[in-house]
Amino acid sequence: MIHFENVSVRYDDAEHPTLTGIDLTVPEGELMLLAGPSGVGKSTLLGAVSGLVPHFTGGTLTGRVTVAGRDTRTHKPRELADVVGTVGQDPLAHFVTDTVEDELAYGMESLGLAPPTMRRRVEETLDLLGLAPLRDRPITTLSGGQQQRVAIGSVLTTHPQVLVLDEPTSALDPAAAEEVLAVLQRLVHDLGTTILMAEHRLERVVQYADQVALLPAPGEPLVVGDPATVMARSPVYPPVVGLGRLAGWTPLPLTVRDARRAAAGLRSRLADAAPSPDHPSTVAGRAVPRAPGGIGLARVSNLMVRRGRVEALRHVNLNVASGEIVALMGRNGAGKSTLLATLTGMIKPTSGTAEVNGRAPHRLSPRELIRNVGLVPQEPRDLLCADTVEAECAAADKDAAAEPGTCRALLSELLPGIGDDTHPRDLSEGQRLTLALAIVLAAAPPLLLLDEPTRGLDYAAKERLTTILRDLSSQGHAIIMATHDVELAAELTHRVAILADGEVVADGPTPETVTSSPSFAPQVAKILAPQPWLTVGQVREALS
């Protein structure tokens, strides 16, 4: 269905090709997963399937890419639209209408489908993706995860032969991600749809793949094979694979179920051990101190926020002390981003109070605000306005009154290899997010707020991020992050607060909170239950 023949892609002014000599075949009716570190060219490879590369992005493509027999060099994206459906990393870039239902219908209207067919497919898609309650909602009022589901739905209604998906579950809560992946499985098995997907959260998707294509670092060959074989040698892998490698399990398990069946011996070896009393666990031999007590740096009391006719938050109470790392978790639309926006002064409370350092954020001037609280939003481009990475970092240092080079040093630590002259729009979604994080961290605000900070980041980048956040915590900075990444919460945070329909329904130490919920438990906790282990790092420390 999809064929790459010696394909290379080089963008203008780039020192090295993004892709080199790719030979790859995706058979009809299979789900192939693209894996590899950030910046190795996964999004470029996906774009070559839909024709966006090079017709829209520019650059030079050599070799040949065919989809259903059509050569993408001679067929522009609009001439492939009836065959290929594409969902990129940024759902907002897809939308052309105002409401959910209109967006689901738009693609079919462009293809000239009959109204009865359009109506039936819209209803089917609303039910498949759990969007029926949102059908009349303006897209701008949806959460990031809800927008992601609408973007996927707008492609599914056209019934394409090939689906190209770039980070399709990155903004979804665990339950919504499972629903979307179940739909994709149904398309593959029941309708014979061919799916090519790039995803960093391998713990969610690797077990559904028929094949995995590992895009390595420049100069190394492409590796294609069954998921277990590729994961055995991949530099990026989910916790279940990490635990299997550590324990020496053969064959390597890809699911929690298979790992539990193999884990009896490991549980016996760990029976007399216990995780370090200081949570989170150690990584690379570094322990994280306990969350200190004391007066809250961020305090929310009986907070209510009304947005139009919707009560986005109600009766919310939260107290975050200096040095504490807290995860906000919950379904898409539960109010996590609204709570962060209230703490940054972007939204004024309808009733109740929200305070940072004893002051209401919405009453602070911009200069005072940047010295007290920093927010890394879901959409990193909201913070990016310069033409080069170097200019962005220089402006961040100036705004934060930081030493010149501070932002650039942070960026290099988080994600090495990004050139000073690179335009921010030429970065991948994960790289843009990393740049935005470095810009905010340059000011070293006492309170740091992160909205989906690992969206688009591979495991190595996430580990570098956790190291920086631990250092900030040890220096007394309070950190609140809204995240669907249960593995990050288990690895990094002291507390987890779970929101549902605008209310805090659980708030407590991370080990207790995440293990009491099947949706938010990390893979290691599910595999080794009822023993109290959360991460591969804890198990490695105990065995050593």
C-alpha positions, 0 to 999 in steps of 0.5 A: 500500500505504501512504498518508499524506494531509496527516499532522502529528504533535505530541507533548504539550509539544513546541514544534513538530510533529515531522511537518508536512503529509506526503503520501507513497505507498509502492507495493506491492512497493517498498523505500522508504528514509527519509533525513534528519538526526537528529531530523527525524521518521523514527522518528515517520513509521515509527511512524505506519505501524504504529499505534504513533503515536499509540496507544502514544506519545501525541501528536496525529496529524492527517491520515490514514494507511492501510496495506492499506486500514486507517486507523491512526487506527481500527486499533490496532497489534494490529489491524495485526499481521497486515499490518505487521511492525515492527523498531525501533532497540532490539531488546531492546524486541521480545523476549518469550521467552528463547531465539532459537527461541522468539522466532522462533515467538512472533509466529506463535503469536500469529496462530494458525498451524499448528505444521507451518507454524511449524516450517518458517518458523522453519527458513527464517528461521534459515538466511536470517539465519545464526542456526542456530548460535544457535537454543538460545542465551538472547537475553541472551547474544547480542551486540547485532548478533545480537540485531538479527538475531533481532528482524528474524527474529521479524518475518519469520516472520509473512510480513507484507505491510509491513515497517517497519524503523528502523536495521536494519543499525546494529548489524550487521557488514558481512557480516551487514548484506549478508546481511540486505539480501539477504533484504530484496531477496528479500522485495521482488522474490520475494514482493512485500513492501512495505518502508519503512526508515530508515537512517543508514548510506546507504552500505549501503542506498541502492543497494537502494532503489526510491525515497528519501524525504528528510525535511528540516528543519522548514519545507522540503518532503518530497522523494521520487524515485529514489535518484540524484536525491534524493542529488544534493540531499540534505544526508546522503549516503554517501561514494560520492555525496560522491566523485561530487559532488566529481568531477562525475560524471553520473549520480551513482553509488550503488554502488562498481561504478558509481563504479569505472567512472567513476573513471578520470579521477579516478585519473589526476588523483590519480596523482602525489599521495599522502595526507597522511602524518599519518593520519587525513586532514584534515577541514575543514582540520584534521590529526590527529597521528600516534599517539604511541608509549610505554607503553600507557595500556591494556594487555591481556596474554594475556587470556582471558574465559570466559562460561559455557561460551563462551570469549568472549576468548582469548590477546588482547594489545593495547597502546594508548598515550596519544593513540591512537585504536584501532578494534575490528572483527570479526563480531558476537559476536567479543568486542569488547564483552566486551573493552571490559567487561573494561577497565571492570572489569565482567568479571573476566579468567579468566586473563591481565591487563587494566590501565588506567594500570597497575591492574586495572580490576576492583579499582578503586572506582567513584570511582577507575574514573570518573577512569580510564576511561569507557564509552559502552555500546551501550544508552545508556539504561543511563546515563540515569536522570533525568527531563530532559536538564538533570538528566542533564547536571547529575548528570554534571557533579557525578559528574565534578567538572567545571565546571557546564555542561560536559556541556551544552556537549558535548551542544550541540556534538555535537547542537544543538537538544535542549531542557533540559526534554526527557525522555531517553525522548523522544529518538531512539536517536541522540540518546540515544546522543549524550547518553550520550556527553556524560555520559561525556566530562564526566569527560574520562577518560584512557581512553575506550571507545565501543561502536558510537558512531555507531549512530543518528547521521547524517553531520553528527553523526558529523563532530561526534563525530570532531572531539571525539574528535580533540581528546581524542586531541590532549590525550592521551586514549586511545580504543578503539571497537568499531564496524562503521562502516568509514567512521568507522574510516577517517576517525578511527582510527590503528589497527584491531584485528580480532577473530574468535572471541575472538582478535585476528587482525589489528592494525596501522595503519588504512590497511594493515589496512582495505584488506587486507580487502574486508569492512572497506575503506571505499568510497573505497578500493574505488573508487580501488584500488590507489591508497591513498586512504581518504576523500573528505576526503583526495581533496578535499585532494589536488585542492585 
